[in-house]
Amino acid sequence: MKKPELLVTPVTINDILPLSEAGADAFVVGEQQFGLRLAGEFNREDVKKAIELAHSKGKKVYVAMNGIFHNEKMEKLGDYLQFAASANADAIIFGDPAVLMTARESAPEMKLHWSTETLGTNWFSCNYWGKKGAKRSVLAREINMDAIVEIKENTEVEIEVQVHGMSCMFQSKRSLLGNYFEYQGKVMEIENRKMQKNMFLHDKERSNKYPVFEDANGTHIMSPNDICIIDELQEMLEANVDSFKIDGILKSSEYIIAVTKLYRKAIDLFFEDPDLYDEQKDELLAAIEEIQPANRPLDTGFYFKETVY
């Protein structure tokens, strides 16, 4: 068995070193014109600095280009790929084949991670994109543990799964909230990843609150609960899943650092002695529950049941 990479999405450039000390092995950064649902906005200078800081600690940085691209973005892809390569990014995260095809010309040596949110559901698809040049497949959040293990057993590429954080339930390219308030004759400026942290859709029947935010990619409605499987990692550790992702979207830096420390401890305990992990995993879960926001219950997502939101 090998230790999985612990992949984290930082909020700001100032998170890179603290998260490295907390046990993160790699980071996802980028800017919203190319990346989808990032925990923080990183312009080119921020990306360069993040890579420098991470590499100084022996960590990796993956640049997100997993957005939904329309024709007007095509001419920008090559330049951004060349920038990422010159900044020494360790990989590009992509979903659109346009990124892969452009990378062949603009950054042929760049490693590519295939990520299409809900489409990574079987090992045939993972291997298909592997044959096209992807080194890693990011699995959908809507598949169960058995499917993840089966995919890992049959893939020819690395496998990444999300183990903590919220997931997206709905996306529209339209600025739905902004349009609604404009229709009402009200002026509403939605500042990306700042004030909108307090915007929710309320489902009184189920007592759920769905976080909503808007950015350059449109409107996003997120899950009412946070995935947390810190006490259920053993099967994927034994299966040699390559990367565990902690998604920090709409979370504070302090929260992400604390969660990273706990998952780092969980992984290290297992590799020291699986019995130690088994003995302490309930305590690790309790530690996360202590810092969990009151309006964000923890659950195991689709890992063990067909979750319905």
C-alpha positions in Angstrom: 0.0 0.0 0.0 1.0 3.6 -0.6 -0.1 6.7 1.2 -2.7 8.7 -0.8 -2.1 12.3 -1.6 -4.0 14.7 0.6 -5.3 17.4 -1.8 -6.7 20.6 -0.4 -8.3 23.7 -1.9 -6.9 26.9 -0.2 -8.8 30.1 0.1 -5.9 32.5 -0.2 -2.2 32.5 -0.9 -1.6 32.9 2.8 -3.0 29.4 3.3 -0.3 27.5 1.4 2.3 27.4 4.1 -0.1 26.7 7.1 -1.8 23.9 5.1 1.6 22.5 4.1 2.5 22.3 7.8 -1.0 20.8 8.5 -0.2 17.9 6.3 -1.5 18.8 2.8 0.4 17.2 -0.1 -1.0 19.2 -2.9 -3.3 22.2 -3.7 -5.8 23.2 -6.3 -5.7 26.9 -7.3 -6.9 29.0 -10.2 -9.1 31.8 -11.3 -12.8 31.6 -12.0 -12.6 32.5 -15.7 -11.0 29.1 -16.2 -11.7 27.1 -13.0 -15.0 26.0 -11.7 -16.1 26.4 -8.0 -12.8 27.3 -6.5 -12.3 27.9 -2.8 -10.5 31.1 -3.6 -9.6 33.4 -6.5 -5.9 33.2 -7.5 -4.7 35.5 -10.2 -1.6 34.8 -12.2 0.8 36.3 -9.7 -1.0 34.4 -6.9 -0.7 31.1 -8.9 3.0 31.7 -9.4 3.5 32.5 -5.7 1.5 29.5 -4.6 3.6 27.2 -6.7 6.8 28.7 -5.4 5.7 28.3 -1.8 4.3 24.8 -2.3 7.4 23.6 -4.1 9.6 25.0 -1.3 7.9 22.6 1.0 7.9 19.7 -1.4 4.2 20.0 -2.3 2.4 20.0 -5.6 0.0 22.6 -7.2 -2.7 21.8 -9.7 -4.1 24.6 -11.8 -7.9 24.4 -12.4 -9.1 24.7 -16.0 -12.2 22.7 -15.5 -14.7 25.4 -16.5 -17.5 25.1 -19.1 -16.0 26.9 -22.1 -17.9 28.7 -24.8 -16.4 29.8 -28.1 -15.1 33.2 -26.9 -12.8 31.4 -24.4 -11.0 29.2 -27.0 -8.4 31.8 -27.9 -7.4 32.3 -24.2 -6.7 28.6 -23.4 -3.3 28.3 -25.1 -1.9 31.4 -23.4 -3.1 30.3 -20.0 -1.7 26.8 -20.5 1.7 28.3 -21.4 1.5 30.4 -18.3 0.8 27.4 -16.1 3.7 25.5 -17.7 6.1 28.4 -17.3 5.0 28.8 -13.6 5.9 25.1 -13.1 2.4 23.9 -12.3 2.4 20.1 -11.5 -0.8 19.5 -13.5 -3.8 21.0 -15.1 -7.4 20.0 -14.1 -9.6 19.8 -17.2 -13.1 18.7 -18.2 -13.5 20.1 -21.7 -11.6 18.3 -24.5 -10.7 21.7 -25.8 -8.2 22.1 -22.9 -6.6 18.7 -23.7 -6.3 19.4 -27.4 -4.9 22.9 -26.8 -2.4 21.5 -24.2 -1.0 19.1 -26.9 0.2 22.2 -28.8 0.8 24.8 -26.1 2.0 22.7 -23.2 2.7 19.1 -24.4 4.7 18.1 -21.3 2.0 19.2 -18.9 0.2 16.5 -16.8 -3.5 16.5 -17.1 -6.2 15.5 -14.6 -9.6 14.7 -16.0 -12.5 16.2 -13.9 -16.1 16.5 -15.1 -17.9 16.5 -11.8 -20.7 14.0 -12.4 -19.3 12.0 -15.4 -16.5 10.1 -13.7 -18.6 7.1 -12.8 -16.9 4.1 -14.4 -13.5 2.8 -15.2 -14.1 2.7 -19.0 -14.4 6.5 -19.0 -11.3 6.9 -16.8 -9.2 4.7 -19.1 -10.6 6.4 -22.2 -9.3 9.8 -21.0 -6.1 8.1 -19.9 -5.5 7.0 -23.5 -6.1 10.5 -24.6 -3.4 11.8 -22.2 -4.9 12.2 -18.8 -2.8 11.0 -15.9 -5.6 11.1 -13.3 -9.4 10.8 -13.2 -11.5 12.7 -10.6 -14.4 10.5 -9.7 -18.0 11.8 -9.4 -19.3 12.4 -5.9 -22.5 10.4 -6.6 -21.0 6.9 -6.6 -20.7 4.5 -3.7 -17.7 3.0 -2.0 -17.9 -0.3 -3.9 -17.9 1.4 -7.2 -14.9 3.5 -6.2 -12.9 0.4 -5.2 -14.0 -1.4 -8.5 -12.9 1.6 -10.6 -9.5 1.7 -8.8 -9.0 -2.0 -9.5 -9.6 -1.5 -13.2 -8.1 1.9 -14.1 -4.8 2.6 -15.7 -4.7 6.1 -14.3 -4.6 7.7 -10.9 -7.9 8.1 -9.0 -9.0 11.1 -7.0 -12.0 11.2 -4.7 -13.5 13.9 -2.4 -13.6 12.9 1.2 -14.7 16.1 2.8 -16.7 19.2 2.0 -19.8 20.3 0.1 -20.8 19.3 -3.4 -22.6 21.2 -6.1 -26.2 20.2 -6.8 -27.1 22.8 -9.5 -25.3 25.2 -11.8 -26.7 27.7 -14.3 -24.6 30.1 -16.3 -27.3 32.7 -15.6 -27.0 35.2 -12.8 -30.2 33.9 -11.3 -30.2 35.8 -8.0 -28.9 39.0 -9.5 -31.5 38.9 -12.2 -34.2 38.2 -9.6 -33.3 41.3 -7.6 -33.0 43.4 -10.7 -36.4 42.3 -11.8 -37.7 43.5 -8.4 -36.1 46.9 -9.1 -33.5 46.4 -6.4 -29.8 46.8 -6.9 -27.8 43.8 -5.6 -24.1 43.3 -6.1 -23.0 39.8 -5.3 -19.4 39.8 -4.3 -17.7 36.5 -5.2 -17.0 34.3 -2.2 -17.5 37.0 0.4 -20.9 38.3 1.4 -22.7 35.5 -0.5 -21.5 33.0 2.2 -24.7 34.0 4.0 -27.1 33.3 1.1 -29.2 30.2 1.3 -32.3 28.6 -0.2 -34.5 27.4 2.6 -36.4 24.1 2.4 -38.7 24.3 5.4 -40.2 20.9 4.7 -36.9 19.1 5.1 -35.3 21.8 7.4 -32.5 22.2 4.9 -30.4 25.2 3.9 -28.8 25.1 0.5 -25.8 27.6 0.1 -26.0 29.7 -3.0 -23.4 31.8 -4.6 -22.7 33.6 -7.9 -19.5 34.1 -9.8 -18.3 34.5 -13.4 -19.5 31.0 -14.1 -23.1 31.7 -13.1 -25.2 30.5 -10.1 -24.3 27.5 -8.0 -26.5 25.8 -5.5 -24.6 23.6 -3.1 -25.5 20.6 -0.9 -27.0 21.2 2.5 -24.6 18.8 4.2 -20.8 18.3 4.2 -19.3 15.0 3.2 -17.1 13.6 5.9 -15.7 10.1 5.9 -12.7 10.5 8.1 -13.9 7.4 10.0 -14.5 5.4 6.9 -11.2 5.7 5.0 -9.9 2.1 5.4 -11.4 0.5 2.4 -10.1 3.2 0.0 -6.7 3.2 1.7 -6.5 -0.6 1.2 -7.5 -0.1 -2.4 -4.7 2.4 -3.0 -6.9 5.3 -4.1 -4.3 7.8 -5.1 -5.7 11.2 -3.9 -8.1 12.3 -1.1 -9.6 15.8 -1.7 -10.7 18.2 1.0 -12.9 20.8 -0.7 -12.7 24.2 1.1 -15.3 26.0 -1.0 -17.3 28.5 1.2 -15.2 27.5 4.3 -12.8 29.6 6.4 -9.1 29.2 6.2 -9.0 28.2 9.9 -11.6 25.4 9.3 -9.7 24.0 6.3 -6.4 23.9 8.2 -8.0 22.2 11.2 -9.7 19.6 9.0 -6.5 19.0 7.0 -4.7 18.2 10.3 -7.3 15.6 11.3 -7.3 13.8 7.9 -3.5 13.9 8.0 -3.6 12.2 11.4 -6.1 9.6 10.2 -4.0 8.6 7.2 -0.8 8.5 9.1 -2.4 6.4 11.9 -3.6 3.8 9.4 -0.2 3.4 7.9 1.4 3.2 11.3 -1.0 0.5 12.4 -4.6 0.0 11.0 -5.7 -0.9 14.5 -4.6 2.5 15.8 -6.8 4.2 13.1 -9.7 1.9 14.1 -9.3 2.8 17.7 -9.1 6.6 17.1 -11.3 7.2 14.1 -14.4 8.0 16.3 -12.4 10.6 18.1 -11.3 12.1 14.8 -14.9 12.4 13.6 -15.9 14.0 17.0 -13.1 16.6 16.6 -14.5 17.6 13.2 -18.0 17.7 14.6 -16.8 20.2 17.2 -15.7 22.7 14.6 -18.5 22.0 12.1 -20.9 25.0 11.5 -24.2 24.4 13.1 -26.0 24.8 9.8 -23.8 22.2 8.0 -24.6 18.6 9.2 -22.0 16.0 8.3 -22.9 12.9 6.3 -21.2 10.3 4.2 -22.7 11.5 0.9 -23.2 8.7 -1.6 -20.5 6.4 -0.2 -23.0 4.1 1.6 -26.4 5.1 0.4 -28.3 6.7 -2.5 -28.4 10.2 -0.9 -31.4 12.3 -2.0 -31.3 16.0 -1.4 
